[in-house]
Amino acid sequence: MAKVQLMDIAIARSGDKGDGSNVGIKARTPAIYQFLKKTLTTEMVKEHFKEICFGKVTRYELDNLNALNFILEDSLGGGGTETLIMDAQGKVHGLALLFMEMDVPDELLA
Amino acid sequence: MSEKTVLIANGQGFWGDSLLGPKRLVSEGPLDYLTLDYLAEVTMSIMQKQRLRNPELGYATDFVSMLKEILPTCKEKGIKVIANAGGVNPRGCLKAIQEVVKELGLTGIKIGIVEGDDILDQIPELMKSGETFKNLDTGEGVEQVLSRMSSANVYIGAKPIADALALGADIVVTGRATDPSVVLAPLIYEFGWSMDDFDKLAAGTVMGHILECGAQCTGGNYCDWKSVPDFARIGYPVVEAKADGTFVVTKHEGTGGLVNIDTISSQLLYELGDPKGYLGPDCQTDFTTIQLEQDGENRVRVSGIKGSAPTPTYKVSMSYENGYKIVGTLTYTAPDAVAKAELAAQILFDRVALYGTPIPEEDRFVEVFGTNVCYKGIVKQSEEPAEVLLRVGAKSQNKELLNLLGREVAPLITSGPVGVTGFAAGRPRPTEIVGYWPALIDKTKVTTTVTVEEV
């Protein structure tokens, strides 16, 4: 096992959905996707964003794109048009997720 | 089978996108259709206000001035233009375009408009007929915002735009059509796709979703940014579409940027909800059926897309006036930059209170930039930043109260803690908060009309 940041094994993009955001994360290989699909839970994402996301986290799977899509409810301080925060549309929530550290089997990193 | 290919590009990902996009797309390579996206939720409310002040306005005036520059090239090459630039006044936009065409000395140009999405004046009538316009996100009743409503537009589909093309339009302007509709429409027209061939409509919808943010699928906002060549001359996306619903996403030869499976996947994930049920006015699309395949350098082939019948309702985008907001900024430097910034914010709120009316705690806003605001709780905070940006402000129904706050930001420089600079932007002013109210409407209650006029 090796400790890596998600940015070493995946890419991401995020945007706003009402008063929340979506974070799409795409694994760099199909094997890494299978690993993330098994291990990257909504609880982990909720804990990672505990000071940003105050609502429910939902996860969707896109096997065809080797990607997972997370919806982070109540994560924009009131929503795109009303909030005063700098990242009003959750534009950097994708990169924020990529800072998460995980223990990954060595063979996936070869 | 015909091997007809239709080339569709998007040169404007949002209102305010680079003017280089459309200008370069019509000149740097082959193209059949140039699509442009101008509308966001807030935009319609701004345009309603513009129209109230001047009944001839209320559309994207930027579009008309941009059109003036590219129209001669479009005419020469036979490139058709489709834009949701009509805002709340497509007819006003039509008139402005007609004037531009005349100024350029061009003739034989047909301009089409699609109307019927603007239902603001019909709301009372529609509610009498049984529409509730409950908030789609919260379930709340619309009554509480009815008197403050500033715009109400139905997200209409691709069919009326395709009808305008069938009537010979060279330029089609709509109000609040969905972003993918402006891309799907030329496919319906060119390939004669039926409105119940849901796999095809879904394919066109996916194409629209990939294109709708312009260069965000050709290397913009992409994690592996170091691998993207020549950002300055980034190519806007061009799609080569086939009648069977498959297509290749690419960009014009010699342009900057990058098209690969990762740049396209990233854009497919943008603002995505449930991937199996992507709702649109013309169909539902299953994003888990999309197959991507690299098809040479800067070419990605897209296929396999499955769709199903749409819902019996359209989405309605409503906006309402919801008070005011203000944010002022000041820069504080070390030592103790964070403590001084926080103190300055407190002084500001205390001073506003000295005028007589304190701003309630819950309406106040303080963000000390440089202390991991965007990555709060995620990235370790540096112990003592050498500089921070204080963003301080409030929300209120009381505009004058916020004006007071705006006035008191600059005085902090001479009557607050030391190590403060950066007031070059001037006094902050309150701006209106536009509340967003998504709802649904029975499709049978919405009538769209198509008008095509020749200059």
Boltz contact constraints between the chains, C-beta under 6 A:
constraints:
  - contact:
      token1: [A, 11]
      token2: [B, 223]
      max_distance: 6.0
  - contact:
      token1: [A, 11]
      token2: [B, 262]
      max_distance: 6.0
  - contact:
      token1: [A, 13]
      token2: [B, 266]
      max_distance: 6.0
  - contact:
      token1: [A, 13]
      token2: [B, 269]
      max_distance: 6.0
  - contact:
      token1: [A, 13]
      token2: [B, 270]
      max_distance: 6.0
  - contact:
      token1: [A, 15]
      token2: [B, 270]
      max_distance: 6.0
  - contact:
      token1: [A, 15]
      token2: [B, 271]
      max_distance: 6.0
  - contact:
      token1: [A, 18]
      token2: [B, 137]
      max_distance: 6.0
  - contact:
      token1: [A, 22]
      token2: [B, 272]
      max_distance: 6.0
  - contact:
      token1: [A, 24]
      token2: [B, 269]
      max_distance: 6.0
  - contact:
      token1: [A, 24]
      token2: [B, 272]
      max_distance: 6.0
  - contact:
      token1: [A, 26]
      token2: [B, 265]
      max_distance: 6.0
  - contact:
      token1: [A, 50]
      token2: [B, 377]
      max_distance: 6.0
  - contact:
      token1: [A, 51]
      token2: [B, 376]
      max_distance: 6.0
  - contact:
      token1: [A, 51]
      token2: [B, 377]
      max_distance: 6.0
  - contact:
      token1: [A, 52]
      token2: [B, 376]
      max_distance: 6.0
  - contact:
      token1: [A, 60]
      token2: [B, 274]
      max_distance: 6.0
  - contact:
      token1: [A, 60]
      token2: [B, 275]
      max_distance: 6.0
  - contact:
      token1: [A, 62]
      token2: [B, 275]
      max_distance: 6.0
  - contact:
      token1: [A, 62]
      token2: [B, 288]
      max_distance: 6.0
  - contact:
      token1: [A, 64]
      token2: [B, 288]
      max_distance: 6.0
  - contact:
      token1: [A, 64]
      token2: [B, 290]
      max_distance: 6.0
  - contact:
      token1: [A, 65]
      token2: [B, 265]
      max_distance: 6.0
  - contact:
      token1: [A, 67]
      token2: [B, 269]
      max_distance: 6.0
  - contact:
      token1: [A, 69]
      token2: [B, 272]
      max_distance: 6.0
  - contact:
      token1: [A, 81]
      token2: [B, 42]
      max_distance: 6.0
  - contact:
      token1: [A, 81]
      token2: [B, 434]
      max_distance: 6.0
  - contact:
      token1: [A, 81]
      token2: [B, 436]
      max_distance: 6.0
  - contact:
      token1: [A, 82]
      token2: [B, 433]
      max_distance: 6.0
  - contact:
      token1: [A, 84]
      token2: [B, 325]
      max_distance: 6.0
  - contact:
      token1: [A, 84]
      token2: [B, 327]
      max_distance: 6.0
  - contact:
      token1: [A, 84]
      token2: [B, 365]
      max_distance: 6.0
  - contact:
      token1: [A, 84]
      token2: [B, 393]
      max_distance: 6.0
  - contact:
      token1: [A, 87]
      token2: [B, 374]
      max_distance: 6.0
  - contact:
      token1: [A, 92]
      token2: [B, 374]
      max_distance: 6.0
  - contact:
      token1: [A, 96]
      token2: [B, 375]
      max_distance: 6.0
  - contact:
      token1: [A, 96]
      token2: [B, 378]
      max_distance: 6.0
  - contact:
      token1: [A, 99]
      token2: [B, 378]
      max_distance: 6.0
  - contact:
      token1: [A, 99]
      token2: [B, 379]
      max_distance: 6.0
